[in-house]
Amino acid sequence: SFPVSLLFIDLDGFKAVNDTLGHKAGDALLKAMVREVKAIIRRYDIFVRMGGDEFVILLPDTDYGSGAAFGERVFKAVSTISVAECTRQDTGLSISASIGVAELDAGETLQDLIKKADTRMYEAKRRKK
């Protein structure tokens, strides 16, 4: 069997953009984030919005180490997004991402994997604060 990893991504600063600049600005930001991520994922990776500002990327044939390295690439890509540019509004707001990485263990379900990555995302978010 081949390894499978999953990234759980939560956008930091997104709520402030929505609350301050409006939902249209938030939508523009989500679209920019999706474009950035789509530019770096492989064609067989599965990239899904879980809701709000949470996303997962399922990475087939990817062990934990490679998944973590890919998570760094996603983090950098998201960090390059200019809120002012993509919302066409003069603002000092910015976004970044908290990312949890998990590798599927034998006997685990997809739900287990998502839960594990979600928990790690919250750990990453706590470390930032």
TORPA-4810 file (N, C-alpha, C, O; in nm, 3 decimals):
<nodes>
NODE_1_0.084_-0.120_0.000_0.000_0.000_0.000_0.088_0.125_0.000_0.199_0.124_0.054_S
NODE_2_0.039_0.229_-0.059_0.117_0.353_-0.066_0.066_0.453_0.036_-0.050_0.449_0.076_F
NODE_3_0.155_0.544_0.079_0.115_0.641_0.181_0.016_0.745_0.129_0.014_0.778_0.010_P
NODE_4_-0.066_0.794_0.220_-0.161_0.901_0.188_-0.153_1.002_0.302_-0.161_0.966_0.419_V
NODE_5_-0.138_1.129_0.267_-0.138_1.234_0.368_-0.250_1.333_0.340_-0.304_1.339_0.229_S
NODE_6_-0.284_1.410_0.443_-0.390_1.508_0.429_-0.348_1.637_0.499_-0.294_1.634_0.610_L
NODE_7_-0.374_1.750_0.434_-0.351_1.880_0.495_-0.486_1.939_0.532_-0.579_1.938_0.451_L
NODE_8_-0.498_1.988_0.655_-0.618_2.061_0.697_-0.575_2.206_0.709_-0.487_2.238_0.788_F
NODE_9_-0.638_2.294_0.632_-0.597_2.434_0.622_-0.707_2.526_0.674_-0.823_2.514_0.635_I
NODE_10_-0.669_2.618_0.762_-0.762_2.718_0.812_-0.697_2.854_0.786_-0.580_2.875_0.821_D
NODE_11_-0.772_2.945_0.725_-0.715_3.077_0.696_-0.721_3.166_0.819_-0.828_3.185_0.877_L
NODE_12_-0.608_3.220_0.858_-0.600_3.312_0.971_-0.616_3.454_0.918_-0.551_3.493_0.820_D
NODE_13_-0.703_3.531_0.981_-0.726_3.669_0.938_-0.843_3.682_0.842_-0.881_3.794_0.804_G
NODE_14_-0.902_3.570_0.803_-1.012_3.574_0.706_-1.137_3.641_0.764_-1.202_3.721_0.697_F
NODE_15_-1.170_3.608_0.889_-1.289_3.664_0.952_-1.280_3.817_0.957_-1.379_3.887_0.934_K
NODE_16_-1.162_3.868_0.988_-1.142_4.014_0.994_-1.168_4.078_0.858_-1.225_4.187_0.850_A
NODE_17_-1.126_4.011_0.751_-1.150_4.063_0.616_-1.300_4.067_0.589_-1.353_4.169_0.545_V
NODE_18_-1.368_3.956_0.617_-1.514_3.949_0.597_-1.586_4.056_0.679_-1.673_4.126_0.627_N
NODE_19_-1.550_4.068_0.807_-1.617_4.161_0.898_-1.589_4.307_0.865_-1.676_4.393_0.879_D
NODE_20_-1.466_4.336_0.820_-1.425_4.474_0.795_-1.455_4.520_0.653_-1.504_4.631_0.632_T
NODE_21_-1.425_4.434_0.557_-1.437_4.474_0.415_-1.561_4.418_0.346_-1.593_4.458_0.234_L
NODE_22_-1.630_4.326_0.410_-1.752_4.269_0.353_-1.731_4.132_0.290_-1.618_4.090_0.263_G
NODE_23_-1.843_4.063_0.266_-1.838_3.925_0.214_-1.787_3.917_0.071_-1.729_3.816_0.032_H
NODE_24_-1.809_4.023_-0.007_-1.758_4.024_-0.144_-1.605_4.020_-0.143_-1.543_3.951_-0.223_K
NODE_25_-1.547_4.094_-0.049_-1.401_4.094_-0.033_-1.354_3.956_0.013_-1.252_3.905_-0.033_A
NODE_26_-1.430_3.897_0.106_-1.398_3.762_0.154_-1.400_3.661_0.041_-1.312_3.575_0.032_G
NODE_27_-1.502_3.671_-0.046_-1.513_3.580_-0.161_-1.394_3.597_-0.255_-1.339_3.498_-0.304_D
NODE_28_-1.354_3.722_-0.279_-1.239_3.748_-0.367_-1.113_3.685_-0.308_-1.029_3.632_-0.381_A
NODE_29_-1.102_3.692_-0.178_-0.986_3.636_-0.109_-0.985_3.483_-0.118_-0.880_3.423_-0.142_L
NODE_30_-1.101_3.421_-0.099_-1.110_3.275_-0.111_-1.073_3.231_-0.252_-1.003_3.131_-0.270_L
NODE_31_-1.120_3.305_-0.352_-1.088_3.271_-0.491_-0.938_3.282_-0.517_-0.880_3.199_-0.586_K
NODE_32_-0.876_3.385_-0.461_-0.731_3.404_-0.476_-0.656_3.287_-0.410_-0.558_3.236_-0.464_A
NODE_33_-0.703_3.246_-0.292_-0.640_3.136_-0.220_-0.650_3.007_-0.302_-0.553_2.932_-0.314_M
NODE_34_-0.770_2.981_-0.358_-0.791_2.861_-0.438_-0.699_2.862_-0.561_-0.640_2.759_-0.596_V
NODE_35_-0.686_2.978_-0.627_-0.595_2.988_-0.743_-0.451_2.956_-0.704_-0.382_2.883_-0.775_R
NODE_36_-0.407_3.010_-0.591_-0.269_2.986_-0.545_-0.245_2.837_-0.518_-0.142_2.782_-0.556_E
NODE_37_-0.341_2.773_-0.452_-0.325_2.632_-0.418_-0.334_2.544_-0.543_-0.256_2.451_-0.560_V
NODE_38_-0.430_2.575_-0.631_-0.445_2.495_-0.754_-0.319_2.500_-0.839_-0.289_2.406_-0.912_K
NODE_39_-0.245_2.610_-0.829_-0.122_2.625_-0.908_-0.011_2.532_-0.860_0.083_2.505_-0.935_A
NODE_40_-0.019_2.484_-0.736_0.089_2.400_-0.685_0.052_2.254_-0.658_0.140_2.171_-0.638_I
NODE_41_-0.079_2.222_-0.657_-0.114_2.081_-0.634_-0.097_2.000_-0.762_-0.096_2.054_-0.873_I
NODE_42_-0.083_1.870_-0.745_-0.072_1.779_-0.860_-0.213_1.749_-0.911_-0.310_1.767_-0.838_R
NODE_43_-0.224_1.705_-1.035_-0.358_1.686_-1.091_-0.439_1.578_-1.021_-0.562_1.578_-1.030_R
NODE_44_-0.373_1.485_-0.951_-0.447_1.380_-0.881_-0.466_1.408_-0.731_-0.526_1.327_-0.661_Y
NODE_45_-0.417_1.522_-0.682_-0.445_1.561_-0.544_-0.591_1.606_-0.537_-0.646_1.656_-0.635_D
NODE_46_-0.653_1.590_-0.422_-0.793_1.628_-0.406_-0.801_1.747_-0.312_-0.763_1.738_-0.195_I
NODE_47_-0.850_1.859_-0.363_-0.855_1.986_-0.291_-1.001_2.023_-0.271_-1.074_2.043_-0.369_F
NODE_48_-1.046_2.033_-0.145_-1.187_2.053_-0.114_-1.205_2.162_-0.008_-1.128_2.171_0.087_V
NODE_49_-1.306_2.244_-0.028_-1.343_2.341_0.075_-1.438_2.270_0.172_-1.541_2.216_0.131_R
NODE_50_-1.402_2.272_0.301_-1.484_2.206_0.402_-1.598_2.297_0.447_-1.700_2.250_0.497_M
NODE_51_-1.579_2.426_0.429_-1.679_2.523_0.471_-1.607_2.645_0.524_-1.496_2.634_0.576_G
NODE_52_-1.670_2.762_0.512_-1.608_2.884_0.562_-1.471_2.905_0.504_-1.455_2.916_0.382_G
NODE_53_-1.370_2.909_0.591_-1.233_2.931_0.545_-1.147_2.808_0.575_-1.026_2.820_0.597_D
NODE_54_-1.210_2.691_0.575_-1.138_2.566_0.600_-1.137_2.479_0.474_-1.238_2.462_0.407_E
NODE_55_-1.017_2.426_0.445_-0.996_2.343_0.327_-0.916_2.219_0.364_-0.843_2.219_0.463_F
NODE_56_-0.931_2.114_0.285_-0.842_1.999_0.298_-0.783_1.965_0.162_-0.845_1.987_0.057_V
NODE_57_-0.662_1.912_0.167_-0.599_1.860_0.045_-0.555_1.718_0.076_-0.474_1.695_0.165_I
NODE_58_-0.611_1.623_0.001_-0.574_1.482_0.015_-0.460_1.456_-0.083_-0.471_1.484_-0.202_L
NODE_59_-0.350_1.404_-0.030_-0.228_1.384_-0.109_-0.195_1.235_-0.121_-0.128_1.179_-0.035_L
NODE_60_-0.243_1.172_-0.230_-0.212_1.030_-0.249_-0.061_1.013_-0.272_0.007_1.103_-0.321_P
NODE_61_-0.011_0.896_-0.234_0.130_0.862_-0.257_0.225_0.965_-0.194_0.328_0.999_-0.251_D
NODE_62_0.186_1.014_-0.075_0.265_1.116_-0.006_0.278_1.079_0.141_0.178_1.067_0.211_T
NODE_63_0.402_1.061_0.187_0.422_1.029_0.329_0.417_1.158_0.411_0.406_1.267_0.357_D
NODE_64_0.425_1.142_0.545_0.412_1.257_0.634_0.515_1.366_0.603_0.480_1.484_0.597_Y
NODE_65_0.639_1.328_0.585_0.746_1.425_0.558_0.721_1.506_0.432_0.738_1.628_0.432_G
NODE_66_0.681_1.438_0.326_0.651_1.508_0.201_0.525_1.593_0.215_0.515_1.700_0.156_S
NODE_67_0.430_1.543_0.294_0.308_1.619_0.319_0.338_1.748_0.395_0.282_1.853_0.365_G
NODE_68_0.427_1.738_0.494_0.466_1.856_0.573_0.539_1.957_0.484_0.517_2.077_0.495_A
NODE_69_0.626_1.907_0.395_0.699_1.995_0.303_0.600_2.064_0.208_0.615_2.183_0.178_A
NODE_70_0.499_1.991_0.163_0.398_2.051_0.076_0.316_2.154_0.153_0.278_2.258_0.098_F
NODE_71_0.289_2.125_0.280_0.218_2.219_0.366_0.293_2.351_0.376_0.231_2.458_0.376_G
NODE_72_0.425_2.346_0.382_0.508_2.467_0.385_0.489_2.547_0.256_0.480_2.670_0.259_E
NODE_73_0.483_2.477_0.143_0.461_2.544_0.014_0.325_2.614_0.011_0.313_2.726_-0.038_R
NODE_74_0.223_2.545_0.063_0.088_2.604_0.068_0.090_2.727_0.159_0.032_2.830_0.125_V
NODE_75_0.156_2.714_0.275_0.165_2.826_0.369_0.228_2.948_0.300_0.177_3.060_0.312_F
NODE_76_0.339_2.926_0.230_0.408_3.036_0.160_0.319_3.096_0.052_0.313_3.218_0.037_K
NODE_77_0.250_3.010_-0.024_0.162_3.058_-0.133_0.051_3.146_-0.077_0.022_3.252_-0.132_A
NODE_78_-0.011_3.103_0.033_-0.119_3.181_0.094_-0.065_3.313_0.149_-0.130_3.417_0.138_V
NODE_79_0.055_3.308_0.207_0.115_3.428_0.265_0.148_3.536_0.162_0.162_3.653_0.198_S
NODE_80_0.160_3.496_0.035_0.192_3.594_-0.070_0.069_3.672_-0.116_0.081_3.773_-0.186_T
NODE_81_-0.050_3.627_-0.077_-0.173_3.693_-0.123_-0.185_3.831_-0.057_-0.178_3.843_0.065_I
NODE_82_-0.202_3.932_-0.140_-0.222_4.068_-0.089_-0.372_4.094_-0.077_-0.444_4.096_-0.176_S
NODE_83_-0.417_4.113_0.046_-0.561_4.140_0.070_-0.603_4.268_-0.002_-0.709_4.272_-0.065_V
NODE_84_-0.520_4.371_0.006_-0.552_4.499_-0.058_-0.568_4.482_-0.210_-0.662_4.534_-0.270_A
NODE_85_-0.475_4.407_-0.270_-0.480_4.386_-0.415_-0.602_4.304_-0.457_-0.675_4.343_-0.548_E
NODE_86_-0.623_4.191_-0.390_-0.732_4.105_-0.438_-0.870_4.155_-0.402_-0.968_4.114_-0.464_C
NODE_87_-0.882_4.242_-0.302_-1.014_4.299_-0.270_-1.031_4.438_-0.331_-1.139_4.497_-0.324_T
NODE_88_-0.924_4.489_-0.390_-0.922_4.624_-0.448_-0.966_4.730_-0.346_-1.037_4.824_-0.379_R
NODE_89_-0.920_4.710_-0.220_-0.952_4.804_-0.114_-0.824_4.840_-0.040_-0.734_4.758_-0.025_Q
NODE_90_-0.818_4.963_0.006_-0.702_5.009_0.080_-0.712_4.955_0.222_-0.793_5.002_0.302_D
NODE_91_-0.628_4.856_0.254_-0.635_4.794_0.386_-0.499_4.742_0.428_-0.416_4.705_0.345_T
NODE_92_-0.479_4.738_0.557_-0.356_4.681_0.610_-0.377_4.536_0.653_-0.286_4.474_0.707_G
NODE_93_-0.497_4.483_0.629_-0.527_4.345_0.671_-0.445_4.245_0.590_-0.412_4.269_0.474_L
NODE_94_-0.413_4.134_0.653_-0.342_4.027_0.582_-0.397_3.892_0.629_-0.464_3.882_0.732_S
NODE_95_-0.366_3.790_0.551_-0.407_3.655_0.591_-0.286_3.563_0.589_-0.185_3.591_0.524_I
NODE_96_-0.298_3.455_0.663_-0.200_3.347_0.654_-0.279_3.218_0.677_-0.402_3.220_0.681_S
NODE_97_-0.209_3.108_0.690_-0.278_2.981_0.707_-0.220_2.903_0.824_-0.100_2.905_0.849_A
NODE_98_-0.309_2.835_0.896_-0.266_2.735_0.994_-0.294_2.602_0.926_-0.404_2.578_0.877_S
NODE_99_-0.193_2.515_0.925_-0.204_2.390_0.851_-0.168_2.272_0.939_-0.063_2.270_1.003_I
NODE_100_-0.256_2.174_0.941_-0.229_2.049_1.012_-0.203_1.940_0.910_-0.272_1.931_0.809_G
NODE_101_-0.103_1.857_0.935_-0.065_1.750_0.843_-0.079_1.617_0.915_-0.038_1.603_1.030_V
NODE_102_-0.136_1.518_0.846_-0.147_1.384_0.903_-0.131_1.281_0.793_-0.170_1.303_0.679_A
NODE_103_-0.072_1.168_0.829_-0.059_1.056_0.736_-0.156_0.947_0.779_-0.172_0.920_0.898_E
NODE_104_-0.220_0.885_0.682_-0.316_0.778_0.708_-0.245_0.656_0.766_-0.148_0.606_0.707_L
NODE_105_-0.293_0.610_0.880_-0.240_0.488_0.941_-0.330_0.371_0.902_-0.448_0.389_0.872_D
NODE_106_-0.273_0.250_0.904_-0.349_0.129_0.871_-0.475_0.123_0.956_-0.469_0.144_1.077_A
NODE_107_-0.588_0.093_0.894_-0.713_0.077_0.966_-0.789_0.206_0.991_-0.903_0.203_1.039_G
NODE_108_-0.728_0.319_0.959_-0.798_0.447_0.979_-0.894_0.476_0.864_-0.871_0.434_0.750_E
NODE_109_-1.001_0.548_0.895_-1.094_0.592_0.791_-1.053_0.733_0.746_-0.967_0.796_0.807_T
NODE_110_-1.116_0.779_0.640_-1.092_0.916_0.594_-1.133_1.014_0.705_-1.064_1.114_0.727_L
NODE_111_-1.244_0.986_0.776_-1.288_1.071_0.888_-1.180_1.080_0.995_-1.153_1.188_1.048_Q
NODE_112_-1.118_0.965_1.027_-1.011_0.963_1.126_-0.896_1.053_1.082_-0.842_1.131_1.161_D
NODE_113_-0.861_1.042_0.956_-0.749_1.119_0.900_-0.779_1.269_0.905_-0.693_1.349_0.942_L
NODE_114_-0.901_1.307_0.867_-0.941_1.449_0.869_-0.937_1.501_1.013_-0.888_1.611_1.039_I
NODE_115_-0.989_1.422_1.108_-0.992_1.462_1.249_-0.849_1.482_1.303_-0.822_1.577_1.375_K
NODE_116_-0.759_1.391_1.266_-0.619_1.398_1.311_-0.553_1.525_1.256_-0.485_1.597_1.330_K
NODE_117_-0.574_1.553_1.127_-0.515_1.672_1.065_-0.577_1.799_1.123_-0.508_1.899_1.142_A
NODE_118_-0.708_1.796_1.151_-0.779_1.910_1.211_-0.720_1.942_1.348_-0.695_2.058_1.380_D
NODE_119_-0.698_1.839_1.429_-0.639_1.857_1.562_-0.501_1.922_1.551_-0.467_2.011_1.629_T
NODE_120_-0.422_1.876_1.455_-0.287_1.931_1.435_-0.293_2.074_1.384_-0.205_2.155_1.415_R
NODE_121_-0.396_2.108_1.306_-0.413_2.245_1.259_-0.436_2.337_1.379_-0.379_2.445_1.387_M
NODE_122_-0.520_2.292_1.473_-0.546_2.374_1.593_-0.420_2.389_1.678_-0.399_2.494_1.738_Y
NODE_123_-0.337_2.284_1.682_-0.209_2.293_1.754_-0.121_2.400_1.687_-0.057_2.480_1.756_E
NODE_124_-0.117_2.400_1.555_-0.037_2.498_1.480_-0.088_2.639_1.507_-0.009_2.732_1.523_A
NODE_125_-0.221_2.655_1.511_-0.283_2.785_1.538_-0.245_2.835_1.679_-0.214_2.952_1.698_K
NODE_126_-0.249_2.744_1.776_-0.212_2.781_1.913_-0.066_2.824_1.924_-0.033_2.919_1.995_R
NODE_127_0.022_2.754_1.851_0.165_2.788_1.854_0.190_2.928_1.799_0.284_2.995_1.842_R
NODE_128_0.107_2.973_1.704_0.122_3.106_1.645_0.092_3.217_1.745_0.152_3.324_1.740_K
NODE_129_-0.002_3.191_1.835_-0.051_3.296_1.926_0.043_3.324_2.040_0.015_3.409_2.124_K
</nodes>
